[in-house]
C-alpha cells in the first residue's frame, strides 16, 4: 500500500496524519484526565462524562455568541473567559450530581454506571430541548485561524496547535494538584483507605465531592477546547465515552502518566491507519488491538505495584 | 426427573408465578390484543431472553455485561442471513447485475457471495449457528477475562468496547453486512411466508414456548449448586476459590449461557420483526437491556420478564405521544431504580405485596378450619 507514494510524500503524509493524531490525542487526554481522576482515583464509573464535556462546549458556544453580540472588540479573548465559565459550570453541576446521586453509591461501582447513564440520557435531552438537535459551532477569533507552513507539503493548523498547548498546560496543572499539593495528598489518602483517612482528620465527604467536581470541571474545559476543532451536538459526548474509558483502562486506571501515554498510542495508531484504511476499519482495528492487549495485560500499561 | 426432583426445582410458590406468567403470555395477551399489538409484545419478549441471561450473569454471578447486544445481534444476524439468502434466489433477483446474491451486496458492487455467507444456505446450519456462534464468542471473551481474574468494572467496559467494535464493523462493511440499514426485506422461511398474520401468531407462540424453555433452564441453574456458587462468588469470590472451586469456569459457563439466551432472543426478533440492523447491537441497546433486567429486579427471573414488558410498553406509549419526555423518563427510571429500588419490581413485590398477600391467604385459611372440623364430625 506504500508503493504508490514517493518517500517525500510518505513523510509528509505521516507528519500530517501524526499531527491530526495529536489533535485527537489532545481531546482524548483532556477527557481522560477528568475520567482518570473520577474513575481511576475514586472508582466511580461516570458514563455522563461525555455530557459534562458537551456542557463545557455549549457554555463556550453561548459565551462566543454573547461576546459577538455585546463585546465585539473583546472577541479575540472570549475563549479564555469561556474556558473559565465552562469550568465553573461543570464543576458546579458535578458537585450537585455527587451530592444528589454519587455519594450513595460509592460501595456499588456497577450501579454508578447505570445511574450516570440515566443522567447522561437526561442531559442529552435537555441539550436537545435547549440548543436543538443540530450541531453548533463557534466562530474562531482571527488569530486562531489559518495554518503554519512548515515545508511545502506540511501545513499545521493554528487552532490545533493552540489546543495542544492548552492540553499540556492542563495536564501539568492536574499533575501538580494531584501529586504536589496538600489537597492531592488528601485525595490519594481517601482513595487508598477511606477509614484511615477519616481517622486522621480528613473530611472524606468534602474531598470526594471536590474530587468528583474537579474531574467534571476538567471535562468542561475539554469541551471548551473541543469547540476549537469540531462542532457540538447533543450526542457528541457519547461518541467519545467508550474510547475515553478504554484510554483510561489501557493506561492503567490509577496512573495519570499511563493515561497520557495510552491516549498518545491510541490516537496515533488510529489516525495513521485512517489514511490507508477506511475510518471505520481503522477504529475497529485500534479498538481490537487495545482490547487484545488488555486481555493479555488486564492491569493496563502502567500499573502501580500495590498489594491488594 | 423424579417427582420430588421436580418439586424441588419448582416449589409451589414458583409454580404459581410460572402459571400466572404462562396464562398471561399464552391466553390473556393473544385474546385481548390484535395481531399488530401481539407482534409488538412478541418483540418485547425477545428482549426478555436477554434479561433472563442478565439475571443469571449479573444478579446471581455479579458479572455485569454491557455487551449483551452483541450476542442478541449475532443470533439475529445468523437468522437474518439465512432468511436473506432464501429471499434472494436467482429468480427473485434477476434484475440485479449478479443475480442470486442479496440486494445490498449487488448495490455495493460485490459479484459473488462472500465465503462466510455460503453455509447459511442451510437452515440446520443457521439454527445451530444462532446458538453456537455467540456462545463461542462469549467463551473466548470469558476465558480471556475470567481466567485472568478480570471482573467487575473492567469486564463491563471491555464488553462495552466489543459492542462498539461490532457496530462499527457492521456499519463499515456495508457490502458484507448490509451496513446501517441492516439485513432487511426478509420474506419466507422454507417457503413459509413469515409476514402473514397467521405466521405472526405461530411465531408468537413459538417465541413464548422458547422463553419458557429458557425460564426453566434458568430456574434449574438458580436452584442447583451452581446457582448457590454464583451467589457465593458474587459476595466473596476469594473464599469460594479457597474452598477449592475453579471460579473462572463457573463464570464462563454462566456468561455463555446468558449469551445463548440472548442469541435465541435475537433470532426470534429477526423472525418476528422481519429485519435485523446494527441499532440492536451497539452500546445504547445493550445498556437498555440491562435496565430491563434492573427494573424487573436483578435477582428475579419473573421480574426480568415483567420488567422487559413494562419498560418496552412504556417506551412505545411514551414515544408515541411524548417523544421528548421519553428520554427524561428513561433516565429518571435508571436513577430511581439504582438509588431507590435496587431490587426492582420484584423487590417491591417482596416487601409490599407478598406479606399482605400471604396475610390475606392466611385469613382465608383461618376461616376454613371450623367448616372442616364440622364436616369431620358429621
Contacts between the chains, C-beta under 8 A, distances in Angstrom:
chain1	res1	chain2	res2	distance
A	43	B	153	7.6
A	45	B	153	5.9
A	45	B	156	7.5
A	45	B	157	7.8
A	101	B	335	6.5
A	101	B	339	6.7
A	104	B	339	6.0
A	105	B	338	7.1
A	105	B	339	7.6
A	108	B	338	8.0
A	108	B	342	7.9
A	109	B	152	6.9
A	109	B	153	5.4
A	110	B	64	4.8
A	110	B	152	6.8
A	110	B	153	6.7
A	110	B	156	6.5
A	111	B	338	4.7
A	111	B	342	7.1
A	113	B	64	7.5
A	113	B	66	7.8
A	113	B	153	7.6
A	113	B	156	6.4
A	114	B	287	7.8
A	114	B	290	6.7
A	114	B	291	6.9
A	114	B	294	6.3
A	114	B	334	5.4
A	114	B	337	7.3
A	114	B	338	5.1
A	115	B	334	6.2
A	115	B	335	5.1
A	115	B	338	4.3
A	115	B	339	6.6
A	117	B	287	5.6
A	117	B	334	5.9
A	118	B	330	7.2
A	118	B	331	4.1
A	118	B	332	6.8
A	118	B	333	6.9
A	118	B	334	2.6
A	118	B	335	4.4
A	118	B	338	7.5
A	119	B	331	6.5
A	119	B	334	7.8
A	119	B	335	6.6
A	120	B	331	7.5
A	121	B	327	4.9
A	121	B	328	7.8
A	121	B	330	5.6
A	121	B	331	3.6
A	121	B	334	7.1
A	122	B	327	6.9
A	122	B	328	5.7
A	122	B	331	3.6
A	122	B	332	6.9
A	124	B	327	6.5
A	125	B	324	6.6
A	125	B	327	3.9
A	125	B	328	5.6
A	125	B	331	7.3
A	128	B	324	7.6
A	129	B	324	6.3
A	238	B	283	7.9
A	238	B	284	8.0
A	242	B	157	8.0
A	242	B	160	5.9
A	242	B	161	5.9
A	242	B	164	4.7
A	242	B	283	6.4
A	245	B	157	4.9
A	245	B	160	7.4
A	245	B	161	7.8
A	246	B	157	7.1
A	246	B	161	5.7
A	249	B	154	6.3
A	249	B	157	5.7
A	249	B	158	7.7
A	278	B	172	6.2
A	279	B	172	8.0
A	280	B	168	5.1
A	280	B	169	7.4
A	280	B	171	6.5
A	280	B	172	3.0
A	281	B	172	5.8
A	283	B	168	5.5
A	284	B	165	5.5
A	284	B	168	5.2
A	284	B	169	5.1
A	284	B	172	6.7
A	287	B	161	5.8
A	287	B	164	6.5
A	287	B	165	4.9
A	287	B	168	7.7
A	288	B	165	6.1
A	290	B	161	7.5
A	291	B	158	5.9
A	291	B	161	5.4
A	291	B	162	7.0
A	291	B	165	7.3
A	294	B	154	7.8
A	294	B	158	6.3
A	295	B	144	4.1
A	295	B	145	6.7
A	295	B	148	7.3
A	295	B	150	8.0
A	295	B	158	7.8
A	298	B	145	7.6
A	298	B	148	5.3
A	298	B	149	7.8
A	298	B	150	4.3
A	298	B	154	6.4
